[in-house]
């Protein structure tokens, strides 16, 4: 018997007033795989992630890494993570484990507003994976991270994370390298759904035209 | 309860660290007493006039706290992060109302003695227990209605205006009941206990709005 998918969207449509942000989008994402959502600015990528976060948040099994770090500027990194750990009923030892994993243990007592964007992004990664979610929604997950920091967060949000992932990136090649499945959005429509190797250079160029 | 305490602890920690809300509320209240002192052109006031000045000033100072209540949640993604957690959303209502109640209490610890020094004729000592009881009930009403209004306003562009525009009319009955309950306490040779009728009105008002807030708060957290 076929395993149920982690995500199955059938004819998803989203209107903002008279504007249609997503039109009849269908995609099926098997558990443990990575879906890359590609498309130029305004294609509907962020709307799709927003809808998925609303649909899956109720179960507390979702990790969201978006443009906003979702951290309080005047709390320290550790205080922020302990706060989220308590909301998710996660032990505080997990916080220390993650701070160490992303190399932030020495700056954990600094208020978030005093940290660089890269450091804040590392803390945001910790927040997103604190409760070991089954589904990770990653919107530009490596924004502001240098190569060394990217390497640090790789086990947490990369393929090694072992969960279903939906990711968007401004760099289509980087996203394709991580993807098992690609959803190409153009003007809110699913212009391409398939494996990365099926996406031709011409089709990719068309998505961003 | 655990979630409520977690959110409340975070809010109090943020306020202690930033001092953005309570000092502004307190300064506003004390400045208003000074303005009344000169505006009324009287050395002292008592009775119903004193009660009205005190109640109105505390209510308006409280609105400053109402306006700030959800700012960090909105601007720093607190709402989104909270909604991702498998917790009862009512915990945020209770925590925010408790935080606002705490802010109002700290405001009154400073503002009421200042009122006694700057404006009030009769001594505060005799009426203090009754005054504390009335203000506690009034604070509860402001905290519940303020949290509700703030949660509505924060999703709008004119959030600084929406809070007072919706909140003040809703709080008029509480203002009347508070002023009427405090009036006899602040009169020369007045009573040492507040009138039971107005205390009951305040308590009933608190209960009704607590139930309304409980019923609708979940929807207000949605985008």
Interface residues (C-beta under 8 A of the other chain):
Chain A: X53 X57 X58 X59 X60 X62 X63 X64 X66 X68 X69 X70 X71 X72 X73 X74 X75 X79 X83 X84 X86 X87 X88 X89 X111 X127
Chain B: X2 X3 X6 X10 X13 X14 X17 X18 X72 X76 X77 X78 X80 X81 X82 X83 X84 X85 X86 X87
